[in-house]
């Protein structure tokens, strides 16, 4: 149980979509708003997939979807880097969309975590999820997106203006 709770908490909090491979998927976006919509859609897909994990087999099935999600996120990062820097309004809109997605997915994620306490596959699921979190490349992609859009994790206080 300890493995799955910590794995999901870190996974969810850091927006980690993790996998192997390095082929960046092309995404067709031309504005920061489209990038925000795409990133939120992928995060929602990821959280929906995670919320459906009920056993080791469904955790493995989820893990098989992650490479595609990762490549899309890399594509969004490449697009974000190719545009002019986002305005404060772009950053605020991105943050608002991310917060809304997290808030919407929270109950399903919590229900999944609570269900793990009774799940005979909890340890196996935890190991699968832990393995997914060991991809530094994807963490770097998410960190860069967060830096570009100044994303604050849910529950964090915004940095004080100096």
C-alpha positions in Angstrom: 0.0 0.0 0.0 2.8 2.3 0.9 4.3 1.9 -2.7 1.1 2.8 -4.5 0.1 5.7 -2.3 3.5 7.3 -2.6 3.8 6.5 -6.3 0.5 8.0 -7.2 1.0 11.1 -5.0 4.3 11.9 -6.6 3.0 11.0 -10.0 -0.1 13.2 -9.7 1.6 16.1 -8.0 4.5 16.4 -10.4 2.5 15.8 -13.6 4.8 13.0 -14.4 4.1 11.0 -17.5 6.8 8.5 -17.8 8.0 6.1 -20.5 10.8 4.9 -22.7 11.6 6.1 -26.1 12.6 9.4 -27.7 10.5 10.1 -30.7 8.8 13.4 -30.3 5.2 13.4 -31.6 4.3 16.3 -33.7 1.5 18.4 -32.4 -0.2 21.0 -34.5 -0.6 24.1 -32.2 0.3 27.7 -32.9 -0.7 29.5 -29.7 -0.1 29.2 -26.0 -3.8 28.7 -25.5 -3.7 25.6 -27.8 -0.7 24.3 -25.9 -2.5 24.7 -22.6 -5.5 22.9 -24.0 -3.4 20.1 -25.3 -1.4 19.6 -22.2 -4.5 19.6 -20.1 -6.1 17.1 -22.4 -3.1 14.8 -22.1 -3.0 15.2 -18.3 -6.8 14.4 -18.2 -6.2 11.3 -20.3 -3.4 10.3 -18.0 -5.4 10.8 -14.8 -8.4 9.1 -16.3 -6.2 6.1 -17.2 -4.7 6.0 -13.8 -8.2 6.2 -12.1 -9.1 3.0 -14.0 -6.3 0.9 -12.5 -7.8 -1.9 -10.5 -5.2 -4.7 -10.7 -1.7 -5.4 -12.0 -3.1 -6.1 -15.5 -4.8 -2.8 -15.8 -1.7 -1.0 -14.4 0.4 -2.7 -17.1 -2.2 -1.7 -19.7 -2.0 1.9 -18.5 1.8 1.8 -18.6 1.6 0.8 -22.3 -0.3 4.1 -23.0 2.3 6.3 -21.4 4.8 6.4 -24.2 2.3 8.1 -26.5 1.4 10.6 -23.8 5.1 11.3 -23.2 5.7 12.0 -26.9 2.8 14.3 -27.1 4.0 16.3 -24.1 7.4 16.6 -25.8 5.7 17.9 -28.8 3.9 20.5 -26.7 7.2 21.5 -25.2 8.8 21.9 -28.6 5.8 24.1 -29.7 6.0 26.2 -26.6 9.7 26.8 -27.2 9.1 27.8 -30.8 6.6 30.6 -29.8 7.4 33.9 -28.4 7.4 33.9 -24.6 4.0 33.6 -23.0 2.4 36.7 -21.6 1.3 36.9 -18.0 -2.3 36.3 -19.3 -1.1 33.2 -21.1 0.6 31.9 -17.9 -2.5 32.6 -15.8 -4.7 30.8 -18.3 -2.4 27.8 -18.4 -2.3 27.7 -14.6 -6.1 28.0 -14.3 -6.6 25.1 -16.8 -4.1 22.9 -14.9 -5.8 23.6 -11.6 -9.2 22.9 -13.0 -8.0 19.6 -14.4 -6.4 18.6 -11.1 -9.5 19.5 -9.2 -11.7 17.6 -11.5 -9.5 14.5 -11.4 -8.8 14.6 -7.7 -11.9 12.6 -6.5 -11.2 9.8 -9.0 -7.6 9.6 -8.0 -8.4 9.6 -4.3 -10.9 6.8 -4.8 -8.3 4.8 -6.6 -5.8 5.3 -3.8 -8.4 4.4 -1.2 -9.3 1.3 -3.1 -5.7 0.1 -3.1 -5.9 -0.6 0.6 -8.2 -3.5 -0.1 -6.5 -4.5 -3.4 -4.5 -7.8 -3.4 -2.5 -6.4 -6.3 -1.6 -3.2 -4.5 2.1 -4.1 -4.2 2.4 -5.1 -7.9 0.6 -1.9 -9.0 2.8 0.2 -6.8 5.9 -1.3 -8.4 4.6 -0.7 -11.9 3.8 2.9 -11.0 7.1 3.4 -9.3 8.9 2.2 -12.4 7.0 4.7 -14.5 8.3 7.5 -12.3 11.9 6.8 -13.0 12.1 8.5 -16.4 14.2 11.7 -15.9 13.6 12.8 -19.5 9.9 13.1 -19.0 10.3 14.8 -15.6 12.6 17.3 -17.4 9.9 17.9 -20.1 7.3 18.6 -17.4 9.7 20.8 -15.5 10.4 22.9 -18.6 6.7 23.3 -19.4 6.1 24.3 -15.8 9.0 26.8 -16.0 7.8 28.3 -19.3 4.3 28.8 -17.9 5.3 29.4 -14.3 3.1 26.6 -13.1 2.5 26.3 -9.4 1.6 22.9 -8.1 -1.8 22.6 -6.5 -1.6 23.6 -2.9 1.6 25.7 -3.4 1.6 29.3 -2.6 2.7 31.6 -5.5 6.2 32.9 -5.1 6.3 36.3 -3.4 7.1 39.2 -5.7 10.5 40.8 -5.0 
